[in-house]
Amino acid sequence: MRIVKLTENERNNILENLLKRSPSQYGQYESAVNEILENVRINKDKALFEYTEKFDGAVINSENIKVTDEEIKEAYTKVDQKLVNIIRKSLANIKEYHQKQISYSWFDSKPDGTILGQKVTPLSRVGVYVPGGKAAYPSSVLMNIVPAKVAGVDKVIMVTPPDKNGKVYPMTLVAANEAGVDEVYKAGGAQAIAALAYGTESIKKVDKIAGPGNIYVALAKKAVYGHVSIDSIAGPSEILVIADETANPRYVAADLLSQAEHDEMASAILITTSDELAKKVSDETDKFIDKLSRAEIIKKSLNSYGYILVAKNMQEAVDTANEIASEHLEIVTKNPFDIMTKIKNAGAIFIGEYSSEPLGDYFAGPNHVLPTNGTAKFFSPLSVDDFIKKSSIISYSREALEHIHTDIEDFAKSEQLTAHANSIAVRFEEKNTI
C-alpha cells in the first residue's frame, strides 16, 4: 500500500478522489435507469418480466414470480444446518440490539386542558432489495428485514434477482424466512425498484425501499424517492483505521483488506502516527494479498482508493477521520475510548484490536447498513427509526386556547394570513362582540 505523509493538500486530494465513487457521479447511467422505471410504471408486469428475461435470463411470469412455501422448504435442504444455526445466532443478536431502539408514543397533559404528544406508527409496507449477481449475502438480508419487523411493519416484501432457472439463492431464502419476511418476489435491478415504487399486477406498491444494490439499483432508488421513501443511496464500502505504535500491524492489514475485497471501488485507509507501523502494515498487506481469493479485486481497490497516511499527531489523525467520515472506523490505539469521544463522523465505530469490522458485518448486532461517501456527517446507520413515522398530537381546551388566542391571531396577521387568524378568532366571537 502507498504510504503518504499527511498534509492539508494531500487530505483534500484524497477527499476529492473518494467522492468520485459516489453514485451521484454516474450520470451516464441515469437515462437507461429512467427508461426502465418509466416502462415498468406504465406496462407493469409485462415490462418487469421482459427485463427479468433480458438481464437475468429467467422466464418469470405471474404464476412463478412469488416464491412459494415449497421453494423455501427446498432452500433449507440445500443449506448446511451449521450455517442455519449461525444465521439464527446472528439473528438473535441483531434482534436484541434493535429492540433497544424502539420508540414509543408519548403524551404530556397540563391542568389547563393542554395535551401534546407524539404518536409512533410503523410503516405499512416495506420493500427490501437483496442483490443476486455473483454472490449471496444473507447477512444483508437479516440487517434489512430485522429492524423493519422489530418496528412493527405489517408487510416486509423482499425482491431479489433469480438465476437462469428462476430460482433464488437458498441462503438468501433461508435468511429471509428466519428474519420473518412476509413475501419474496423474483425480480432484480432497476426494474425491481420500479415495481416496489409504483406497483405492478404482481407486486403491490410499498411505502419505503431499503437494501443495497449495484449502480442501477442505487440510481433507481434515487429516482423514485418521493414516490416512496428510501433508506439511503449506498456507495462502495469503506474502512478507516486510526492506529498508533501499539497496534498489531498484522491485524490492521487484515482489517483493511476485509473491505478492499468488496469491489474495485472500495476504500481502505490507515491513519497512523507511527512511521514504523505504516511500513509494517504495508508489508503485511502484500503478504496477505497473494493468499486471498479476491486478490485481483483487492489490488485494484488499493491502487485506486487505498492509503496509509502518516499524521504528525493523533489530533491530526482524528481531524482527518472526521473529514473523511468513513462508513467503518476502527480505533486501535493505546487509549481507544479516549479517541472515540473525539470522533464526530463515522457510520460504525469499532474499538480495540479484537473489534474488527467483520464482527459488525455478521454478528455483533448493530446494523451493517451504514452511510458511505462522507454521508456519515449527516446520516445514521439503518435502524428501527427508519421503519416508523411520527405524528404530532395537539389538543387544547377552550380555557387553554383563550389565554393565547390573540397572540396567535397577531402572529398570523403579521404574515398576512388572515384566514389563519380568523380560524382562531371565530372561536371567541361571542367574547369579542361584548
PyMOL commands that set and color helices and strands:
alter all, ss='L'
color gray80, all
select helices_A, chain A and resi 8-19+23-25+27-43+45-56+69-78+81-99+138-151+170-179+189-198+215-224+249-260+275-289+295-305+314-324+336-340+357-362+375-377+384-387+398-402+405-414+418-433
alter helices_A, ss='H'
color red, helices_A
select strands_A, chain A and resi 3-5+106-109+115-122+125-129+155-160+183-186+208-210+229-230+238-243+267-272+306-310+328-332+348-351+388-395
alter strands_A, ss='S'
color yellow, strands_A
deselect
rebuild
show_as cartoon
